[in-house]
Amino acid sequence: MAVFSKPAITPHEQLQLLKQRGLIIIDETRSLLFLEAVSFFRLTPYMRPFQTGTDDHQFKTGTKLSQLKGFLWMLCGMMQFKAV
């Protein structure tokens, strides 16, 4: 069984962490609902293209949560596509 060294954080704490890393949050209420449904840790791999590539996981200037959500939904849609 895997041992995790990082403690779980609440959706509110997840939102604050994303903001500290430079992600632009337009609607905090809707963003919290999104994080409650999807979770920060499930989103993590999808954040990488929007980050600067540094070890502190900062987002590129101007990156919005709505862009990250759009990227996630696009990829989910592609994974559900079935060839005829």
N, CA and C atoms as a LAMMPS dump frame, in Angstrom:
ITEM: TIMESTEP
0
ITEM: NUMBER OF ATOMS
252
ITEM: BOX BOUNDS ff ff ff
-5.0000000000000000e+02 5.0000000000000000e+02
-5.0000000000000000e+02 5.0000000000000000e+02
-5.0000000000000000e+02 5.0000000000000000e+02
ITEM: ATOMS id mol type element x y z
1 1 1 N 0.843 -1.171 0
2 1 2 C 0 0 0
3 1 3 C 0.894 1.241 0
4 2 1 N 0.514 2.231 -0.792
5 2 2 C 1.292 3.468 -0.89
6 2 3 C 1.131 4.312 0.368
7 3 1 N 2.206 4.957 0.758
8 3 2 C 2.182 5.877 1.891
9 3 3 C 2.322 7.285 1.327
10 4 1 N 1.373 8.143 1.654
11 4 2 C 1.379 9.507 1.157
12 4 3 C 1.921 10.441 2.22
13 5 1 N 2.844 11.316 1.824
14 5 2 C 3.48 12.212 2.785
15 5 3 C 2.767 13.552 2.911
16 6 1 N 1.94 13.898 1.929
17 6 2 C 1.239 15.18 1.978
18 6 3 C -0.147 14.981 2.588
19 7 1 N -0.518 15.856 3.519
20 7 2 C -1.845 15.735 4.121
21 7 3 C -2.933 16.181 3.139
22 8 1 N -4.113 15.635 3.306
23 8 2 C -5.251 16.055 2.493
24 8 3 C -5.599 17.498 2.842
25 9 1 N -6.039 18.25 1.839
26 9 2 C -6.464 19.624 2.088
27 9 3 C -7.882 19.804 1.563
28 10 1 N -8.616 20.702 2.176
29 10 2 C -10.009 20.947 1.815
30 10 3 C -10.085 21.642 0.457
31 11 1 N -11.255 21.611 -0.188
32 11 2 C -11.401 22.349 -1.447
33 11 3 C -11.071 23.84 -1.291
34 12 1 N -11.429 24.433 -0.162
35 12 2 C -11.104 25.845 0.063
36 12 3 C -9.585 26.037 0.101
37 13 1 N -8.876 25.14 0.774
38 13 2 C -7.412 25.211 0.825
39 13 3 C -6.807 24.946 -0.553
40 14 1 N -7.429 24.061 -1.324
41 14 2 C -6.971 23.786 -2.685
42 14 3 C -7.077 25.053 -3.533
43 15 1 N -8.203 25.748 -3.391
44 15 2 C -8.426 26.976 -4.145
45 15 3 C -7.393 28.039 -3.77
46 16 1 N -7.123 28.17 -2.476
47 16 2 C -6.125 29.144 -2.023
48 16 3 C -4.74 28.799 -2.576
49 17 1 N -4.402 27.525 -2.609
50 17 2 C -3.109 27.092 -3.138
51 17 3 C -2.99 27.43 -4.626
52 18 1 N -4.051 27.184 -5.372
53 18 2 C -4.044 27.513 -6.796
54 18 3 C -3.861 29.014 -7.007
55 19 1 N -4.529 29.816 -6.196
56 19 2 C -4.385 31.27 -6.291
57 19 3 C -2.967 31.705 -5.937
58 20 1 N -2.379 31.089 -4.913
59 20 2 C -0.998 31.413 -4.531
60 20 3 C -0.027 31.091 -5.662
61 21 1 N -0.37 30.1 -6.444
62 21 2 C 0.493 29.695 -7.559
63 21 3 C 0.231 30.514 -8.818
64 22 1 N -0.665 31.492 -8.724
65 22 2 C -0.882 32.419 -9.826
66 22 3 C -2.064 32.132 -10.721
67 23 1 N -2.882 31.137 -10.402
68 23 2 C -4.052 30.832 -11.221
69 23 3 C -5.12 31.891 -10.971
70 24 1 N -5.709 32.405 -12.037
71 24 2 C -6.747 33.424 -11.917
72 24 3 C -8.089 32.737 -11.702
73 25 1 N -8.75 33.106 -10.612
74 25 2 C -10.055 32.552 -10.254
75 25 3 C -11.08 33.669 -10.411
76 26 1 N -12.039 33.503 -11.299
77 26 2 C -13.047 34.531 -11.541
78 26 3 C -14.212 34.405 -10.556
79 27 1 N -14.723 33.21 -10.372
80 27 2 C -15.889 32.97 -9.512
81 27 3 C -15.509 31.925 -8.463
82 28 1 N -15.246 32.382 -7.241
83 28 2 C -14.783 31.464 -6.195
84 28 3 C -15.827 30.418 -5.827
85 29 1 N -17.091 30.793 -5.802
86 29 2 C -18.141 29.843 -5.433
87 29 3 C -18.204 28.692 -6.434
88 30 1 N -18.232 29.016 -7.714
89 30 2 C -18.275 27.969 -8.748
90 30 3 C -16.983 27.163 -8.779
91 31 1 N -15.87 27.834 -8.507
92 31 2 C -14.578 27.144 -8.489
93 31 3 C -14.513 26.132 -7.356
94 32 1 N -15.072 26.487 -6.204
95 32 2 C -15.115 25.546 -5.078
96 32 3 C -15.969 24.332 -5.422
97 33 1 N -17.101 24.561 -6.062
98 33 2 C -17.96 23.443 -6.476
99 33 3 C -17.217 22.531 -7.455
100 34 1 N -16.473 23.135 -8.365
101 34 2 C -15.685 22.363 -9.329
102 34 3 C -14.641 21.516 -8.611
103 35 1 N -13.913 22.114 -7.664
104 35 2 C -12.882 21.375 -6.932
105 35 3 C -13.485 20.278 -6.057
106 36 1 N -14.679 20.512 -5.525
107 36 2 C -15.347 19.469 -4.74
108 36 3 C -15.699 18.281 -5.625
109 37 1 N -16.051 18.551 -6.874
110 37 2 C -16.442 17.481 -7.795
111 37 3 C -15.237 16.761 -8.4
112 38 1 N -14.188 17.502 -8.724
113 38 2 C -13.062 16.924 -9.455
114 38 3 C -11.863 16.662 -8.554
115 39 1 N -11.542 17.559 -7.679
116 39 2 C -10.426 17.536 -6.721
117 39 3 C -9.107 17.982 -7.348
118 40 1 N -8.367 18.67 -6.549
119 40 2 C -7.058 19.216 -6.917
120 40 3 C -6.13 18.117 -7.42
121 41 1 N -6.105 17.001 -6.73
122 41 2 C -5.14 15.954 -7.046
123 41 3 C -5.468 15.244 -8.357
124 42 1 N -6.737 15.174 -8.698
125 42 2 C -7.104 14.609 -9.998
126 42 3 C -6.74 15.583 -11.12
127 43 1 N -6.799 16.879 -10.828
128 43 2 C -6.47 17.905 -11.814
129 43 3 C -4.975 18.05 -12.076
130 44 1 N -4.16 17.661 -11.11
131 44 2 C -2.721 17.931 -11.158
132 44 3 C -2.061 17.609 -12.5
133 45 1 N -2.275 16.44 -13.103
134 45 2 C -1.595 16.167 -14.377
135 45 3 C -2.017 17.116 -15.502
136 46 1 N -3.239 17.632 -15.432
137 46 2 C -3.747 18.519 -16.473
138 46 3 C -3.246 19.949 -16.298
139 47 1 N -2.68 20.258 -15.142
140 47 2 C -2.152 21.596 -14.867
141 47 3 C -0.809 21.83 -15.55
142 48 1 N -0.055 20.784 -15.775
143 48 2 C 1.329 20.906 -16.239
144 48 3 C 1.513 21.81 -17.469
145 49 1 N 0.686 21.697 -18.518
146 49 2 C 0.895 22.577 -19.68
147 49 3 C 0.687 24.062 -19.365
148 50 1 N 0.005 24.353 -18.278
149 50 2 C -0.294 25.731 -17.904
150 50 3 C 0.699 26.293 -16.896
151 51 1 N 1.637 25.469 -16.46
152 51 2 C 2.604 25.897 -15.453
153 51 3 C 3.939 26.264 -16.101
154 52 1 N 4.75 27.016 -15.343
155 52 2 C 6.019 27.53 -15.87
156 52 3 C 7.091 26.464 -15.989
157 53 1 N 6.911 25.333 -15.341
158 53 2 C 7.91 24.269 -15.385
159 53 3 C 8.891 24.318 -14.236
160 54 1 N 8.697 25.249 -13.325
161 54 2 C 9.574 25.35 -12.158
162 54 3 C 9.075 24.426 -11.057
163 55 1 N 9.927 24.171 -10.096
164 55 2 C 9.573 23.264 -8.998
165 55 3 C 8.484 23.807 -8.078
166 56 1 N 8.216 25.117 -8.144
167 56 2 C 7.192 25.684 -7.26
168 56 3 C 5.79 25.635 -7.876
169 57 1 N 5.675 25.045 -9.068
170 57 2 C 4.381 24.805 -9.727
171 57 3 C 3.595 26.086 -10.013
172 58 1 N 4.284 27.177 -10.289
173 58 2 C 3.62 28.436 -10.623
174 58 3 C 2.956 28.33 -11.994
175 59 1 N 1.816 29.016 -12.125
176 59 2 C 1.117 29.045 -13.407
177 59 3 C 1.689 30.149 -14.284
178 60 1 N 1.62 29.943 -15.586
179 60 2 C 2.042 30.972 -16.528
180 60 3 C 1.147 32.191 -16.333
181 61 1 N 1.707 33.357 -16.53
182 61 2 C 0.983 34.608 -16.351
183 61 3 C -0.302 34.616 -17.174
184 62 1 N -1.394 34.977 -16.516
185 62 2 C -2.682 35.099 -17.192
186 62 3 C -3.506 33.828 -17.261
187 63 1 N -3.016 32.726 -16.718
188 63 2 C -3.75 31.461 -16.785
189 63 3 C -4.972 31.507 -15.872
190 64 1 N -6.119 31.117 -16.425
191 64 2 C -7.382 31.114 -15.68
192 64 3 C -7.851 29.682 -15.439
193 65 1 N -8.59 29.509 -14.354
194 65 2 C -9.157 28.196 -14.059
195 65 3 C -10.067 27.744 -15.197
196 66 1 N -10.765 28.669 -15.825
197 66 2 C -11.659 28.3 -16.927
198 66 3 C -10.886 27.644 -18.08
199 67 1 N -9.637 28.059 -18.307
200 67 2 C -8.816 27.431 -19.35
201 67 3 C -8.462 25.997 -18.965
202 68 1 N -8.123 25.817 -17.713
203 68 2 C -7.787 24.484 -17.209
204 68 3 C -9.001 23.559 -17.303
205 69 1 N -10.173 24.077 -16.929
206 69 2 C -11.4 23.284 -17.019
207 69 3 C -11.7 22.91 -18.469
208 70 1 N -11.553 23.86 -19.379
209 70 2 C -11.801 23.59 -20.793
210 70 3 C -10.877 22.515 -21.343
211 71 1 N -9.613 22.572 -20.942
212 71 2 C -8.626 21.572 -21.361
213 71 3 C -9.017 20.194 -20.837
214 72 1 N -9.42 20.132 -19.581
215 72 2 C -9.839 18.868 -18.972
216 72 3 C -11.046 18.291 -19.704
217 73 1 N -12.065 19.116 -19.952
218 73 2 C -13.278 18.617 -20.616
219 73 3 C -12.967 18.182 -22.044
220 74 1 N -12.081 18.913 -22.737
221 74 2 C -11.708 18.529 -24.095
222 74 3 C -11.046 17.15 -24.097
223 75 1 N -10.1 16.944 -23.183
224 75 2 C -9.415 15.65 -23.121
225 75 3 C -10.366 14.526 -22.729
226 76 1 N -11.26 14.796 -21.802
227 76 2 C -12.239 13.773 -21.407
228 76 3 C -13.121 13.402 -22.593
229 77 1 N -13.515 14.397 -23.374
230 77 2 C -14.319 14.139 -24.566
231 77 3 C -13.566 13.309 -25.592
232 78 1 N -12.278 13.586 -25.748
233 78 2 C -11.462 12.829 -26.702
234 78 3 C -11.296 11.382 -26.256
235 79 1 N -11.19 11.173 -24.948
236 79 2 C -11.012 9.809 -24.441
237 79 3 C -12.281 8.98 -24.606
238 80 1 N -13.432 9.651 -24.711
239 80 2 C -14.693 8.932 -24.871
240 80 3 C -15.049 8.712 -26.336
241 81 1 N -14.31 9.353 -27.242
242 81 2 C -14.563 9.216 -28.672
243 81 3 C -14.307 7.779 -29.107
244 82 1 N -15.221 7.254 -29.881
245 82 2 C -15.065 5.882 -30.375
246 82 3 C -15.108 5.898 -31.895
247 83 1 N -14.139 5.273 -32.499
248 83 2 C -14.104 5.189 -33.96
249 83 3 C -15.182 4.23 -34.44
250 84 1 N -15.698 4.499 -35.601
251 84 2 C -16.748 3.654 -36.172
252 84 3 C -16.136 2.43 -36.784
